Amino acid sequence: MTTGKDVERQLDQARRRAFRHWYEDGISEMVIGAYFLVLSLFPLAAEKAGPDSWLARVEDMVMVLYVLAGAFLVRWLVQRGKEQITYVRSGYVRFPGPTQKRWIRFAAIALLAAALAAVIVFAQVSWSSVFYVALQSLIFFSVFLYLGVQARLVRFYVVAVAGGLLPWIGQFLGLESPLRNTFVYGGVGALLLISGLWAFLHFVRRPPLDVEGGSHA
């Protein structure tokens, strides 16, 4: 006899499988990796331009705007990539959810973007150097650890550990704030690009779904 707990457990397993399938193609990681690589160029460009340049004066504002707007741009690019590549090969089934859950996802994206923007702002406070490094480390580690636990994909655990260590490595190397940000964001971007490309190459090697039979050829 099927109980309510059994049904709840089966639904939870289905949600976890859907969460895992979303990341199996590596597209999300490649897009986010490129996003972080572009982010890493802002402090580097301002450093090269010099402290008295107009670029140095508007760097923080541009970075914060990029972070806030880029979070939604990333979501749009990932969706377009999946429509062009993933859904064609593996199919797509969408289960309608309540509007409240969609707003929760929207709020989660906004909060994550705001947290990263806060990290950028804290970078300019001299007394908060260690706190800033710790906050950077905690954000990267916790986000990718959460993805690893939910998707049960080992590569996210690797990115979580490496991403959490990068801010401390930059601090240990004695990099100043602008170059340290370039090092950390560029490093996270490179990790995600490599991880996503590895997953994507494995994904495209799988045969696409057979249109008539509904299974892989």
C-alpha positions in Angstrom: 0.0 0.0 0.0 1.4 3.4 -1.0 1.5 5.9 1.8 1.7 9.6 1.7 5.4 9.4 2.7 6.1 7.0 -0.2 4.5 9.5 -2.7 6.5 12.4 -1.2 9.7 10.4 -1.4 9.0 9.5 -5.0 8.3 13.1 -5.9 11.5 14.2 -4.1 13.5 11.6 -6.2 11.8 12.9 -9.4 12.7 16.5 -8.5 16.3 15.5 -7.8 16.5 13.6 -11.1 15.1 16.7 -13.0 17.6 18.9 -11.1 20.5 16.6 -12.1 19.4 16.4 -15.8 19.3 20.2 -16.0 23.1 20.3 -15.4 24.1 17.2 -17.3 24.7 19.1 -20.6 27.2 21.5 -19.0 25.6 24.6 -20.7 24.8 26.3 -17.5 28.4 26.0 -16.3 29.9 27.3 -19.6 27.6 30.3 -19.7 28.3 31.2 -16.0 32.0 30.5 -16.6 32.1 33.0 -19.4 30.1 35.5 -17.2 32.8 35.3 -14.5 35.6 35.6 -17.0 34.0 38.9 -18.3 33.5 40.0 -14.7 37.2 39.4 -14.0 38.2 41.9 -16.7 36.6 44.9 -15.0 39.1 45.2 -12.1 42.0 44.4 -14.4 41.0 47.1 -16.9 40.6 49.6 -14.1 44.0 48.7 -12.7 45.7 49.1 -16.1 44.0 52.4 -16.7 45.3 53.8 -13.4 43.6 55.1 -10.2 42.9 58.6 -11.7 41.2 57.3 -14.8 37.4 57.6 -15.4 37.3 53.8 -15.6 38.7 53.4 -12.1 36.0 55.9 -10.8 33.1 54.0 -12.4 34.4 50.5 -12.0 32.4 49.6 -8.9 29.2 50.9 -10.3 29.7 49.1 -13.6 30.5 45.8 -11.9 27.5 46.0 -9.6 25.2 46.7 -12.6 26.8 43.9 -14.6 26.3 41.5 -11.7 22.7 42.4 -11.2 21.7 42.5 -14.9 24.1 39.6 -15.8 22.3 37.2 -13.4 19.2 37.4 -15.6 21.2 37.5 -18.8 22.8 34.2 -17.8 19.4 32.6 -17.2 18.2 33.8 -20.7 21.4 32.5 -22.4 21.2 29.1 -20.7 17.5 28.8 -21.7 18.3 29.6 -25.3 21.2 27.1 -25.4 19.0 24.4 -24.0 16.3 25.1 -26.6 18.8 24.9 -29.4 20.8 21.9 -28.3 19.6 20.1 -25.2 15.9 19.8 -25.8 16.4 18.7 -29.4 18.5 15.7 -28.2 16.9 14.7 -25.0 13.3 16.1 -25.2 11.7 18.4 -22.7 8.8 18.0 -20.3 7.7 20.9 -18.3 5.5 20.5 -15.2 3.5 23.6 -14.5 4.2 24.9 -11.0 2.5 27.5 -8.8 3.4 31.1 -9.4 4.7 31.4 -5.9 7.6 28.9 -6.7 8.5 30.9 -9.8 8.7 34.0 -7.7 10.9 32.1 -5.2 13.3 31.2 -7.9 13.3 34.8 -9.2 14.0 36.0 -5.7 16.9 33.5 -5.2 18.6 34.7 -8.4 18.2 38.3 -7.2 19.6 37.5 -3.8 22.6 35.7 -5.2 23.3 38.6 -7.5 22.9 41.1 -4.6 25.3 39.0 -2.4 28.0 39.1 -5.2 27.4 42.8 -5.6 27.9 43.2 -1.8 31.2 41.4 -2.0 32.3 43.9 -4.7 31.3 46.8 -2.4 33.1 45.3 0.6 36.3 45.0 -1.4 36.7 48.8 -1.2 36.7 48.8 2.6 40.3 48.5 3.8 39.5 47.1 7.2 37.4 44.3 5.8 40.0 42.6 3.7 39.9 39.3 5.6 36.1 39.4 6.0 35.9 40.1 2.3 38.0 37.1 1.4 36.1 34.9 3.8 32.8 36.1 2.4 33.9 35.4 -1.2 35.2 31.9 -0.2 31.9 31.1 1.7 29.7 32.2 -1.2 31.5 30.2 -3.9 31.9 27.1 -1.7 28.3 27.0 -0.4 26.7 27.7 -3.8 28.6 24.9 -5.6 28.4 22.6 -2.7 24.6 23.0 -2.8 24.6 22.2 -6.5 26.7 19.2 -5.9 24.4 17.9 -3.1 21.2 18.5 -5.1 22.5 17.3 -8.5 24.8 14.6 -7.1 27.4 15.5 -9.6 31.0 15.1 -8.4 32.3 17.9 -10.6 30.4 20.4 -8.5 32.2 19.3 -5.4 35.5 19.8 -7.1 34.5 23.3 -8.2 33.2 24.1 -4.6 36.5 23.2 -3.0 38.6 24.9 -5.7 36.3 28.0 -5.8 36.4 28.3 -2.0 40.2 28.1 -1.9 40.8 30.7 -4.7 40.2 33.8 -2.5 42.6 32.5 0.1 45.2 31.6 -2.5 44.9 35.2 -3.8 45.3 36.5 -0.3 48.3 34.2 0.4 50.0 35.4 -2.8 49.6 39.0 -1.6 47.6 40.2 -4.5 46.0 43.6 -4.1 42.2 43.9 -4.2 41.8 44.6 -8.0 44.2 41.9 -9.1 42.9 39.5 -6.5 39.3 39.9 -7.9 40.6 39.2 -11.4 42.4 36.1 -10.1 39.4 34.8 -8.2 36.6 35.6 -10.7 38.8 34.5 -13.6 39.7 31.3 -11.8 36.1 30.4 -11.0 35.2 31.2 -14.6 37.9 28.9 -15.9 36.9 26.1 -13.6 33.3 26.4 -14.7 34.2 26.5 -18.4 36.4 23.4 -18.1 33.8 21.6 -16.1 31.0 22.6 -18.4 32.9 21.8 -21.6 33.8 18.4 -20.2 30.1 17.7 -19.4 29.0 19.1 -22.7 31.3 16.9 -24.8 30.0 13.8 -22.9 26.5 15.0 -23.5 26.7 15.5 -27.3 28.4 12.1 -27.7 25.2 10.4 -26.5 22.8 9.6 -29.3 19.7 11.8 -29.5 16.2 10.6 -28.8 14.6 8.5 -31.4 11.6 10.6 -32.6 9.3 7.7 -33.2 10.2 5.5 -30.3 10.9 8.2 -27.7 14.1 6.6 -26.6 17.8 7.0 -27.4 18.8 5.5 -30.7 
